[in-house]
Amino acid sequence: MVSESGETYLPKRGVSPLHIVLTAVMAGVLSLMILFAAITTTVVPGVAALYPATAFEVVFGIWFGVWGALAAYIGLVIAGTYAGWFPLPLGVVLSLSDFAAAFIPAAAFRLLKADPALKRARDWVTYIVFGVVLSSVIPSFYYNSINLAIGWIPSWEAFVLAVVSWNIGNYIVTTVIGIPILKIVTPYVKRSALYVQHWLS
């Protein structure tokens, strides 16, 4: 089958056990990255100055649709609970931030029919707006608003600092890490049986 950009990829056969395995593997990888690759800041507890996992959450969402977003969600639930950053019931709510970080660009690329290989101007605009900016801004307000409401962020000044730190760090990793991965690896992913063209298959 040939895409709008002229690339050939394998036709999908619907949802299969392979998608469950893929989600589990991605969640495991993201959990490890969240635990060991994040560069934390002591200024605002619970907010990473650099969070490389975000770049992979965005990429996984773009490549694998809802499965990538589920992996991002599960990855943070596992990592945060294991590390003791939050109790599981709160983690179930807070981790929707990472689901959104992956789902926002996943939805945009599908609805706007953008190419993950970033070949056209509109592909770049879609990635910058939804994969870099909105995938960070919306989750940052969500996550930090909850922490502010429960008292884990002590003041509005700290809230603003948390949101600004979150977004600056995410803009860096989704640009420096995400763009090269999409440009270089996407053609290989598209030719594999793993690529999710639509939402689930």
C-alpha positions as CSV (number, residue, x, y, z in Angstrom):
1,M,0.0,0.0,0.0
2,V,1.3,3.5,-0.8
3,S,0.8,6.5,1.4
4,E,0.0,10.1,0.3
5,S,3.7,10.8,0.5
6,G,4.5,8.0,-1.9
7,E,6.0,5.6,0.7
8,T,5.1,1.9,0.8
9,Y,4.0,0.3,4.1
10,L,2.3,-2.9,5.1
11,P,-1.5,-2.9,5.2
12,K,-2.9,-3.4,8.7
13,R,-5.1,-6.4,9.7
14,G,-6.9,-4.9,12.7
15,V,-6.1,-5.1,16.4
16,S,-4.0,-8.1,17.3
17,P,-2.1,-9.5,20.4
18,L,1.0,-7.8,18.8
19,H,-0.5,-4.4,19.9
20,I,-0.7,-5.6,23.5
21,V,2.9,-6.8,23.4
22,L,4.0,-3.6,21.8
23,T,2.2,-1.5,24.5
24,A,3.8,-3.5,27.3
25,V,7.3,-3.1,25.8
26,M,6.9,0.6,25.3
27,A,5.5,1.1,28.8
28,G,8.5,-0.8,30.2
29,V,10.9,1.3,28.2
30,L,9.2,4.5,29.3
31,S,9.1,3.4,32.9
32,L,12.9,2.9,32.9
33,M,13.5,6.2,31.2
34,I,11.2,8.0,33.7
35,L,13.1,6.4,36.6
36,F,16.6,6.8,35.4
37,A,16.9,9.4,32.6
38,A,14.9,12.3,34.1
39,I,17.0,15.2,35.4
40,T,15.1,16.5,38.4
41,T,15.0,19.9,40.0
42,T,14.7,20.6,43.7
43,V,13.0,23.9,43.1
44,V,9.6,22.4,42.5
45,P,9.3,18.8,43.8
46,G,7.9,16.3,41.3
47,V,8.8,18.3,38.2
48,A,11.7,17.3,36.1
49,A,14.0,19.9,34.5
50,L,14.6,17.6,31.6
51,Y,12.3,14.6,30.9
52,P,13.6,12.7,27.9
53,A,10.7,10.2,28.1
54,T,8.4,12.9,26.8
55,A,10.2,12.9,23.4
56,F,9.6,9.1,23.2
57,E,6.0,9.4,24.4
58,V,5.3,11.9,21.5
59,V,7.0,9.7,19.0
60,F,5.3,6.5,20.2
61,G,1.9,8.3,20.0
62,I,2.6,9.5,16.4
63,W,3.7,6.0,15.3
64,F,1.4,3.8,17.3
65,G,-1.7,5.9,18.0
66,V,-3.7,5.0,21.1
67,W,-1.3,2.2,22.0
68,G,1.5,4.7,22.3
69,A,-0.6,6.9,24.5
70,L,-1.6,4.0,26.7
71,A,2.1,3.0,27.1
72,A,2.9,6.6,28.2
73,Y,0.1,6.4,30.8
74,I,1.1,3.0,32.1
75,G,4.8,3.9,32.1
76,L,4.3,6.8,34.5
77,V,1.9,4.9,36.7
78,I,4.5,2.2,37.1
79,A,7.5,4.4,37.6
80,G,5.8,6.9,39.9
81,T,4.3,4.2,42.1
82,Y,7.5,2.2,42.3
83,A,9.6,5.3,43.1
84,G,7.1,6.5,45.7
85,W,6.4,9.8,44.0
86,F,2.7,9.4,44.5
87,P,0.2,6.8,45.9
88,L,-1.4,4.6,43.2
89,P,-4.8,6.2,43.4
90,L,-3.3,9.7,42.8
91,G,-0.9,8.3,40.2
92,V,-3.9,7.0,38.2
93,V,-5.1,10.5,37.9
94,L,-1.8,12.4,37.5
95,S,-0.5,10.0,34.8
96,L,-3.2,11.2,32.4
97,S,-0.7,14.0,31.8
98,D,1.6,11.6,30.0
99,F,-1.3,10.0,28.2
100,A,-2.2,13.4,26.9
101,A,1.4,14.1,25.9
102,A,1.3,11.2,23.5
103,F,-2.3,11.4,22.4
104,I,-2.4,15.0,21.4
105,P,0.2,14.6,18.6
106,A,-1.2,11.2,17.8
107,A,-4.6,12.7,17.1
108,A,-3.2,15.7,15.3
109,F,-1.1,13.6,12.9
110,R,-4.1,11.4,12.0
111,L,-6.7,14.1,11.7
112,L,-4.5,16.4,9.7
113,K,-3.0,13.6,7.7
114,A,0.6,14.6,8.5
115,D,3.5,12.5,7.7
116,P,5.6,11.3,10.7
117,A,8.7,11.5,8.5
118,L,8.3,15.3,8.5
119,K,8.6,15.7,4.7
120,R,6.3,18.7,4.1
121,A,5.9,22.1,5.6
122,R,2.5,21.1,7.1
123,D,4.2,18.0,8.7
124,W,6.6,20.3,10.5
125,V,3.9,22.7,11.6
126,T,1.8,19.8,12.9
127,Y,4.8,18.5,14.9
128,I,5.8,21.9,16.3
129,V,2.3,22.9,17.3
130,F,1.0,19.6,18.6
131,G,4.1,17.5,19.3
132,V,6.3,20.2,20.9
133,V,4.0,22.9,22.3
134,L,0.5,21.6,23.0
135,S,1.8,18.1,24.1
136,S,3.6,19.9,26.8
137,V,1.5,22.9,27.7
138,I,-1.8,21.0,28.3
139,P,-0.3,18.2,30.5
140,S,1.8,20.7,32.5
141,F,-1.2,22.7,33.5
142,Y,-3.2,19.6,34.3
143,Y,-0.5,17.8,36.4
144,N,0.6,20.9,38.3
145,S,-2.9,22.1,38.9
146,I,-3.7,18.9,40.7
147,N,-0.5,19.2,42.8
148,L,-1.4,22.8,43.6
149,A,-4.9,21.8,44.7
150,I,-3.7,19.1,47.0
151,G,-0.9,21.3,48.5
152,W,2.1,19.6,47.0
153,I,2.9,22.8,45.2
154,P,2.8,25.4,47.9
155,S,2.0,28.7,46.1
156,W,1.0,30.2,42.7
157,E,4.6,31.4,42.3
158,A,5.8,27.8,42.6
159,F,3.0,26.7,40.2
160,V,4.2,29.1,37.5
161,L,7.8,28.0,38.0
162,A,6.7,24.4,37.7
163,V,4.8,25.0,34.5
164,V,7.6,27.1,32.9
165,S,10.3,24.5,33.9
166,W,8.2,21.7,32.6
167,N,7.6,23.3,29.2
168,I,11.2,24.5,28.6
169,G,12.5,21.1,29.3
170,N,10.0,19.4,27.1
171,Y,10.5,21.8,24.3
172,I,14.2,20.9,24.3
173,V,13.8,17.1,24.4
174,T,10.9,16.9,21.8
175,T,13.0,19.1,19.5
176,V,16.5,17.7,20.0
177,I,15.5,14.0,20.4
178,G,12.0,13.7,18.8
179,I,12.8,15.3,15.4
180,P,15.8,13.2,14.5
181,I,14.1,10.0,15.5
182,L,11.0,10.8,13.4
183,K,13.2,11.8,10.4
184,I,15.5,8.8,10.5
185,V,13.5,5.9,12.0
186,T,9.9,6.6,10.6
187,P,10.5,5.0,7.2
188,Y,11.6,1.8,8.8
189,V,8.7,1.8,11.3
190,K,6.2,2.4,8.4
191,R,7.5,-0.7,6.6
192,S,7.1,-2.9,9.7
193,A,4.0,-4.7,11.0
194,L,4.1,-2.5,14.1
195,Y,3.1,0.9,12.5
196,V,-0.4,2.0,13.4
197,Q,-1.8,4.1,10.5
198,H,-5.1,4.9,12.2
199,W,-6.0,4.9,15.9
200,L,-5.6,1.3,16.9
201,S,-4.4,-0.5,13.8
